[in-house]
């Protein structure tokens, strides 16, 4: 089992490296890579199960696949990830369902680390976008400060009240927890304002139809002869829609460009391999 787990681990990391580079360059993950990952993962697990009559081995892969299918669909339909990200995580669910280092716990740690590392990755990427588009960002950030002023004041007020309550409590651990919660309310309201400003100022752009790819998120509806071709309610452009846009001689489409999120999968996998579940470090 150790050799087969090592082989699956290597396949998973090679796929993640390739997918990360491709995502950074093109903002998409090729379907053939995700499908190959799923097929090779199940194939290796099936061969091992038949050779050693250990059908739990392919069972782990099936469980990991089902879990990641559910997670991938949730993230896709809530528009947190694109279709390529969702398909890739399904394949990783098969190959990372067991590990030569920490068994079946690797996949659990991997997902928890994605949540934490992914959030930090998204924040740093937003900072990068803000710096690269500084003038537009500053202008939008000032607007958002005014627009979100009431919510920010309420959140900051709650945070201050919670922090003041620390002085009425003797238990150190409870003081520590309340301090974290209070700071969270104060800082989070500004982070939300910052992220929204980055999104509005840096992630929307006009793109020629020739450069559109399957899965792109349309930000403004496109009508041809009063018929809707595509719009914000779509979960991503489909090839039929792109063909319809070309046929109608539409020049440009206003889209929302997402963050290339796959590199955070790679970072989370490396972290899990070296340190395990990030929560267990504290």
GUVEX-368142 format. One record per residue (C-alpha): residue in three letters; x, y, z; residue number from 1. Coordinates in Angstrom, 1 decimal. Layout:
# GUVEX-368142
(node "ALA" (X Y Z) NUM)
...
//
This chain:
# GUVEX-368142
(node "UNK" (0.0 0.0 0.0) 1)
(node "UNK" (2.9 2.4 0.7) 2)
(node "UNK" (4.2 2.1 -2.8) 3)
(node "UNK" (0.8 2.7 -4.4) 4)
(node "UNK" (0.1 5.6 -2.0) 5)
(node "UNK" (3.5 7.1 -2.9) 6)
(node "UNK" (2.6 6.8 -6.6) 7)
(node "UNK" (-0.8 8.5 -6.1) 8)
(node "UNK" (0.9 11.2 -4.0) 9)
(node "UNK" (3.4 11.9 -6.8) 10)
(node "UNK" (0.7 12.0 -9.5) 11)
(node "UNK" (-1.4 14.4 -7.3) 12)
(node "UNK" (1.5 16.8 -6.8) 13)
(node "UNK" (2.6 16.7 -10.5) 14)
(node "UNK" (-1.0 17.5 -11.5) 15)
(node "UNK" (-1.1 20.3 -9.0) 16)
(node "UNK" (2.1 21.9 -10.2) 17)
(node "UNK" (0.9 21.7 -13.9) 18)
(node "UNK" (-2.5 23.0 -13.0) 19)
(node "UNK" (-1.1 25.9 -10.9) 20)
(node "UNK" (1.1 27.1 -13.8) 21)
(node "UNK" (-1.7 26.7 -16.2) 22)
(node "UNK" (-4.1 28.6 -13.9) 23)
(node "UNK" (-1.7 31.5 -13.4) 24)
(node "UNK" (-1.2 31.8 -17.2) 25)
(node "UNK" (-4.7 31.2 -18.5) 26)
(node "UNK" (-7.1 31.4 -15.5) 27)
(node "UNK" (-8.4 27.9 -16.2) 28)
(node "UNK" (-7.6 24.3 -15.5) 29)
(node "UNK" (-7.8 21.9 -18.5) 30)
(node "UNK" (-10.5 19.3 -18.2) 31)
(node "UNK" (-8.3 16.5 -19.5) 32)
(node "UNK" (-6.0 17.0 -16.5) 33)
(node "UNK" (-8.8 16.6 -14.0) 34)
(node "UNK" (-10.3 13.6 -15.8) 35)
(node "UNK" (-6.9 12.0 -16.1) 36)
(node "UNK" (-6.4 12.4 -12.4) 37)
(node "UNK" (-9.7 10.8 -11.6) 38)
(node "UNK" (-9.2 7.9 -14.0) 39)
(node "UNK" (-5.6 7.2 -12.9) 40)
(node "UNK" (-6.5 7.5 -9.2) 41)
(node "UNK" (-9.3 5.0 -9.5) 42)
(node "UNK" (-7.3 2.8 -11.8) 43)
(node "UNK" (-4.3 2.4 -9.4) 44)
(node "UNK" (-6.6 1.8 -6.4) 45)
(node "UNK" (-8.6 -0.8 -8.4) 46)
(node "UNK" (-5.5 -2.7 -9.4) 47)
(node "UNK" (-4.2 -2.7 -5.8) 48)
(node "UNK" (-7.5 -3.9 -4.5) 49)
(node "UNK" (-7.7 -6.8 -7.0) 50)
(node "UNK" (-4.1 -7.9 -6.5) 51)
(node "UNK" (-4.3 -7.9 -2.7) 52)
(node "UNK" (-8.0 -8.4 -2.2) 53)
(node "UNK" (-8.2 -5.2 -0.2) 54)
(node "UNK" (-11.3 -3.5 -1.4) 55)
(node "UNK" (-11.2 -0.9 1.3) 56)
(node "UNK" (-8.4 0.7 -0.7) 57)
(node "UNK" (-10.6 1.6 -3.6) 58)
(node "UNK" (-13.3 2.4 -1.1) 59)
(node "UNK" (-11.2 5.1 0.4) 60)
(node "UNK" (-10.8 6.6 -3.1) 61)
(node "UNK" (-14.5 6.5 -3.7) 62)
(node "UNK" (-15.3 8.1 -0.3) 63)
(node "UNK" (-12.7 10.9 -1.0) 64)
(node "UNK" (-14.1 11.4 -4.4) 65)
(node "UNK" (-17.7 11.7 -3.2) 66)
(node "UNK" (-16.7 14.2 -0.4) 67)
(node "UNK" (-14.8 16.4 -2.9) 68)
(node "UNK" (-17.6 16.2 -5.4) 69)
(node "UNK" (-20.0 17.6 -2.8) 70)
(node "UNK" (-17.5 20.3 -1.8) 71)
(node "UNK" (-16.6 21.1 -5.4) 72)
(node "UNK" (-20.3 21.5 -6.4) 73)
(node "UNK" (-21.0 23.7 -3.4) 74)
(node "UNK" (-18.0 26.0 -4.2) 75)
(node "UNK" (-19.0 26.0 -7.9) 76)
(node "UNK" (-22.7 26.8 -7.5) 77)
(node "UNK" (-21.9 29.6 -5.0) 78)
(node "UNK" (-19.5 31.0 -7.5) 79)
(node "UNK" (-16.4 30.7 -5.2) 80)
(node "UNK" (-14.6 28.5 -7.7) 81)
(node "UNK" (-14.7 27.9 -11.4) 82)
(node "UNK" (-15.6 24.6 -13.0) 83)
(node "UNK" (-12.0 23.7 -13.5) 84)
(node "UNK" (-11.1 24.2 -9.8) 85)
(node "UNK" (-14.1 22.0 -8.8) 86)
(node "UNK" (-13.2 19.2 -11.2) 87)
(node "UNK" (-9.6 19.2 -10.0) 88)
(node "UNK" (-10.5 19.0 -6.4) 89)
(node "UNK" (-12.6 15.9 -7.2) 90)
(node "UNK" (-9.6 14.2 -8.7) 91)
(node "UNK" (-7.5 15.1 -5.7) 92)
(node "UNK" (-10.1 13.6 -3.5) 93)
(node "UNK" (-9.3 10.2 -5.2) 94)
(node "UNK" (-5.5 10.4 -5.1) 95)
(node "UNK" (-5.2 12.0 -1.6) 96)
(node "UNK" (-7.8 9.8 0.0) 97)
(node "UNK" (-4.9 7.9 1.7) 98)
(node "UNK" (-1.3 8.8 2.3) 99)
(node "UNK" (1.9 6.9 3.1) 100)
(node "UNK" (2.6 9.4 5.8) 101)
(node "UNK" (-0.7 10.0 7.7) 102)
(node "UNK" (-3.2 7.6 6.2) 103)
(node "UNK" (-6.7 8.7 5.6) 104)
(node "UNK" (-6.2 11.9 7.7) 105)
(node "UNK" (-4.3 13.5 4.8) 106)
(node "UNK" (-7.4 14.4 2.9) 107)
(node "UNK" (-9.1 16.0 5.9) 108)
(node "UNK" (-6.0 18.0 6.8) 109)
(node "UNK" (-5.6 19.0 3.1) 110)
(node "UNK" (-9.2 20.4 3.0) 111)
(node "UNK" (-8.8 22.3 6.3) 112)
(node "UNK" (-5.5 23.7 5.1) 113)
(node "UNK" (-7.1 24.8 1.8) 114)
(node "UNK" (-9.7 26.9 3.8) 115)
(node "UNK" (-7.1 28.6 5.9) 116)
(node "UNK" (-4.2 28.9 3.4) 117)
(node "UNK" (-6.7 29.7 0.6) 118)
(node "UNK" (-8.1 32.6 2.6) 119)
(node "UNK" (-4.6 34.0 3.2) 120)
(node "UNK" (-3.7 33.4 -0.4) 121)
(node "UNK" (-6.8 35.3 -1.6) 122)
(node "UNK" (-6.0 38.2 0.7) 123)
(node "UNK" (-2.4 38.5 -0.5) 124)
(node "UNK" (-3.5 38.2 -4.1) 125)
(node "UNK" (-6.0 41.0 -3.5) 126)
(node "UNK" (-3.2 43.2 -2.1) 127)
(node "UNK" (-1.2 42.5 -5.2) 128)
(node "UNK" (-4.1 43.5 -7.4) 129)
(node "UNK" (-4.6 46.7 -5.3) 130)
(node "UNK" (-1.0 47.7 -5.7) 131)
(node "UNK" (-1.0 46.9 -9.4) 132)
(node "UNK" (-4.1 49.0 -10.0) 133)
(node "UNK" (-3.4 51.6 -7.2) 134)
(node "UNK" (-5.3 54.6 -8.6) 135)
(node "UNK" (-8.5 52.7 -9.5) 136)
(node "UNK" (-8.3 50.9 -6.2) 137)
(node "UNK" (-7.9 54.0 -4.0) 138)
(node "UNK" (-10.8 55.7 -5.8) 139)
(node "UNK" (-13.1 52.6 -5.3) 140)
(node "UNK" (-11.9 52.1 -1.7) 141)
(node "UNK" (-12.9 55.6 -0.7) 142)
(node "UNK" (-16.4 54.9 -2.2) 143)
(node "UNK" (-16.7 51.7 -0.3) 144)
(node "UNK" (-15.6 53.3 3.0) 145)
(node "UNK" (-18.6 55.6 2.7) 146)
(node "UNK" (-21.0 53.0 1.4) 147)
(node "UNK" (-20.1 50.4 4.1) 148)
(node "UNK" (-19.8 53.1 6.9) 149)
(node "UNK" (-22.8 52.0 8.9) 150)
(node "UNK" (-21.9 48.3 8.9) 151)
(node "UNK" (-18.3 49.1 9.8) 152)
(node "UNK" (-19.3 51.3 12.7) 153)
(node "UNK" (-21.6 48.6 14.1) 154)
(node "UNK" (-18.9 45.9 13.8) 155)
(node "UNK" (-16.3 48.2 15.3) 156)
(node "UNK" (-18.6 49.1 18.1) 157)
(node "UNK" (-19.3 45.5 18.9) 158)
(node "UNK" (-15.6 44.7 18.8) 159)
(node "UNK" (-14.8 47.6 21.3) 160)
(node "UNK" (-17.6 46.5 23.6) 161)
(node "UNK" (-16.3 42.9 23.6) 162)
(node "UNK" (-12.7 44.1 24.3) 163)
(node "UNK" (-13.8 46.3 27.2) 164)
(node "UNK" (-15.7 43.4 28.7) 165)
(node "UNK" (-12.3 41.7 29.1) 166)
(node "UNK" (-11.5 43.9 32.2) 167)
(node "UNK" (-14.6 42.4 33.9) 168)
(node "UNK" (-13.4 38.8 33.6) 169)
(node "UNK" (-10.7 37.0 35.6) 170)
(node "UNK" (-10.2 33.9 33.5) 171)
(node "UNK" (-7.2 34.3 31.2) 172)
(node "UNK" (-8.3 31.9 28.5) 173)
(node "UNK" (-11.7 33.6 28.3) 174)
(node "UNK" (-10.0 37.0 28.1) 175)
(node "UNK" (-7.8 35.7 25.2) 176)
(node "UNK" (-10.9 34.4 23.3) 177)
(node "UNK" (-12.8 37.6 23.8) 178)
(node "UNK" (-9.8 39.7 22.6) 179)
(node "UNK" (-9.6 37.6 19.4) 180)
(node "UNK" (-13.3 37.9 18.8) 181)
(node "UNK" (-13.3 41.7 19.5) 182)
(node "UNK" (-10.3 42.3 17.1) 183)
(node "UNK" (-12.0 40.1 14.5) 184)
(node "UNK" (-15.1 42.3 14.5) 185)
(node "UNK" (-13.0 45.4 14.1) 186)
(node "UNK" (-10.6 44.1 11.5) 187)
(node "UNK" (-13.0 42.0 9.5) 188)
(node "UNK" (-15.2 44.9 8.5) 189)
(node "UNK" (-12.2 46.7 7.0) 190)
(node "UNK" (-11.0 43.5 5.2) 191)
(node "UNK" (-14.5 43.0 3.7) 192)
(node "UNK" (-14.4 46.7 2.5) 193)
(node "UNK" (-10.9 46.2 1.1) 194)
(node "UNK" (-11.8 43.0 -0.8) 195)
(node "UNK" (-15.0 44.5 -2.2) 196)
(node "UNK" (-13.0 47.5 -3.4) 197)
(node "UNK" (-10.4 45.3 -5.1) 198)
(node "UNK" (-13.1 43.3 -6.7) 199)
(node "UNK" (-14.9 46.3 -8.2) 200)
(node "UNK" (-11.7 48.1 -9.2) 201)
(node "UNK" (-9.5 45.3 -10.4) 202)
(node "UNK" (-11.5 42.2 -11.4) 203)
(node "UNK" (-13.9 43.6 -14.0) 204)
(node "UNK" (-12.9 44.2 -17.6) 205)
(node "UNK" (-14.0 44.1 -21.2) 206)
(node "UNK" (-12.8 41.1 -23.1) 207)
(node "UNK" (-13.0 40.4 -26.9) 208)
(node "UNK" (-15.1 37.5 -27.8) 209)
(node "UNK" (-12.1 35.8 -29.4) 210)
(node "UNK" (-10.3 35.7 -26.0) 211)
(node "UNK" (-13.3 34.3 -24.1) 212)
(node "UNK" (-12.9 30.8 -22.6) 213)
(node "UNK" (-15.4 28.3 -21.3) 214)
(node "UNK" (-16.2 29.1 -17.7) 215)
(node "UNK" (-15.6 32.9 -17.8) 216)
(node "UNK" (-18.0 34.8 -15.6) 217)
(node "UNK" (-20.1 37.4 -17.4) 218)
(node "UNK" (-20.7 40.6 -15.4) 219)
(node "UNK" (-23.2 42.3 -17.8) 220)
(node "UNK" (-26.0 40.6 -19.8) 221)
(node "UNK" (-25.5 40.3 -23.5) 222)
(node "UNK" (-28.6 40.5 -25.7) 223)
(node "UNK" (-28.9 39.9 -29.4) 224)
(node "UNK" (-32.2 40.9 -31.1) 225)
(node "UNK" (-33.7 41.1 -27.5) 226)
(node "UNK" (-32.6 37.5 -26.8) 227)
(node "UNK" (-30.4 36.9 -23.8) 228)
(node "UNK" (-27.2 35.1 -24.9) 229)
(node "UNK" (-25.4 35.2 -21.5) 230)
(node "UNK" (-25.4 37.1 -18.3) 231)
(node "UNK" (-24.4 37.3 -14.6) 232)
(node "UNK" (-26.8 34.5 -13.5) 233)
(node "UNK" (-24.9 32.0 -15.6) 234)
(node "UNK" (-22.5 29.8 -13.7) 235)
(node "UNK" (-19.9 30.4 -16.4) 236)
(node "UNK" (-19.8 30.7 -20.2) 237)
(node "UNK" (-20.5 27.6 -22.2) 238)
(node "UNK" (-19.1 26.8 -25.6) 239)
(node "UNK" (-22.5 27.2 -27.2) 240)
(node "UNK" (-22.8 30.7 -25.8) 241)
(node "UNK" (-19.3 31.7 -27.1) 242)
(node "UNK" (-20.3 30.3 -30.5) 243)
(node "UNK" (-23.5 32.3 -30.4) 244)
(node "UNK" (-21.6 35.5 -29.5) 245)
(node "UNK" (-19.2 35.0 -32.4) 246)
(node "UNK" (-22.1 34.2 -34.8) 247)
(node "UNK" (-23.9 37.4 -33.7) 248)
(node "UNK" (-20.6 39.4 -34.3) 249)
(node "UNK" (-20.5 40.7 -30.7) 250)
(node "UNK" (-17.2 42.4 -30.2) 251)
(node "UNK" (-16.7 42.5 -26.4) 252)
(node "UNK" (-18.1 41.1 -23.3) 253)
(node "UNK" (-17.8 42.6 -19.7) 254)
(node "UNK" (-16.5 39.8 -17.5) 255)
(node "UNK" (-15.4 39.3 -13.9) 256)
(node "UNK" (-11.9 37.8 -13.7) 257)
(node "UNK" (-11.5 35.5 -10.8) 258)
(node "UNK" (-8.4 34.8 -8.7) 259)
(node "UNK" (-6.2 31.9 -10.0) 260)
(node "UNK" (-7.0 29.8 -6.9) 261)
(node "UNK" (-5.3 26.5 -7.8) 262)
(node "UNK" (-1.8 27.5 -6.5) 263)
(node "UNK" (-3.4 27.7 -3.0) 264)
(node "UNK" (-4.3 24.0 -3.5) 265)
(node "UNK" (-0.6 23.3 -4.1) 266)
(node "UNK" (0.5 25.3 -1.1) 267)
(node "UNK" (-2.1 23.5 1.1) 268)
(node "UNK" (-0.9 20.1 -0.2) 269)
(node "UNK" (2.8 21.0 0.5) 270)
(node "UNK" (1.9 22.3 4.0) 271)
(node "UNK" (-0.2 19.1 4.8) 272)
(node "UNK" (2.7 16.9 3.6) 273)
(node "UNK" (5.2 18.7 5.8) 274)
(node "UNK" (3.2 19.8 8.9) 275)
(node "UNK" (-0.1 18.0 8.7) 276)
(node "UNK" (-3.4 19.7 9.7) 277)
(node "UNK" (-2.7 23.4 10.5) 278)
(node "UNK" (-5.2 23.3 13.4) 279)
(node "UNK" (-3.2 20.7 15.3) 280)
(node "UNK" (-0.1 23.0 15.3) 281)
(node "UNK" (-1.8 25.3 17.9) 282)
//
